[in-house]
Amino acid sequence: MPVVFTLVALLALIGFWWLSMWILLAGRLKWRELLPAAVVTAMCWIGMEFVFRLTFSSSVIADDHKYGPIGVVFAFMSYLIAIGVVLIIGAVFSAFRRDRKVLSAAKSPS
């Protein structure tokens, strides 16, 4: 059952990121060009959720004991930073893939 849930979540996340990218870019890129970035972002998101599901609770408790209430804020900030990293990875992958495609098109003889 967890595998089915993960696959459904992956498909939902792909759809969410795909639509979000298209809206945020105001339709300047085609749907097909945005799909790989949406897939990478969704896969990284699932991986991040898996890691934080294993570590987040203990991190909040340990930081609370070690630093007090500000430690809980530190734990939440680590989660927010991880979200930023996942989004940046998706964007960088998309830019890298697009640049490679442009370079290979420029090198190929016409």
N, C-alpha and C positions, 0 to 999 in steps of 0.2 A: 504493500500500500504506500509506503513512503516514496518508492520509486515513481509510482503513478502520480502522486502529489507533486513531486519534483518536476516531472515532465510537464504537467499541466501548468505549474508555476512558471517554468521556463518559457512555455509558449505564451502565457499571459504577459510575462515581462518583455519578451521579444516584441509583442504587439504594442505594449505600452511605450517602450523606447523607440520603436520604429515610428509610431505616430507622433511622439514628442519631438523627435528630431525633425520630422517633416514640418510640423507646426512651427517650431522655433526657427527653422531655416526659411520659413514662409514659402515653401514649395520650390525653392531655388535648385534643389537637387532632386533627381528622380527617385522614386520609391526603391527601385532596384539598387541604386547606388548606396542607399541608407541601410539596406538589409544586413550586410556583413557587420557594420558597426553596432547595429541593434542586437545581433546575435552575440557578439563579443561582450557587449555591456551586460546583457542578460546573464550570460554564463559567469562573468565576474561577480555579478550581484548574487547569484546563487552560491558561489564559492564563499563570498564574504559572509552571507547569512549563515552558512554552515559553520564557518570558523567562529563567528560571534555567538552562535547558538551553543557552542562548546565552551567558550571562554568568557563571555560577557558577564554572566551572573557572578562568577567567582572574582572577576576583575572589579566589579562594583563593590562587592563585599570587602575584598582585600584593600582596595583604595580607601573605602570608608574607614576601615580600622586603622589604616596607616596615616591618612591625612585628614580624616574627619569629613564633614559635608563637602568640602571642596574636592575631595578625592572622587566622589560620585560624579561631579562635574567633569573631572579629568577623564573618567571612564566614558561618559557620554560624548565628550569631545573626540575621543579616539574613534568612536563609532562614526561620528560625523566626518572626520578626516578620511576614514576608510570609504565612505560614500563618495567623497570628492575624488579620491584616487580611482575608484571604479569608473566614474564618469569621465575622468581624464583619459584613462586607458582606452575606453571606447572611442573617444574623439581622436586620440593619437593614432589608434589602429586605422580608423577611417581615413585620416589624412595621409598616413603612410601608404595605405593601399591605393588611394587615389593618385598620389605622386608616382608610385611605381607604375601604375597603369598609363599615366601621361608620358613617363619616360620611355616605357617600352613601345608606346605608339610612335613616339618621336624617333626612336632608333630603327624601327622596322622600315624597310625600303617600300616605297609606294609604287 
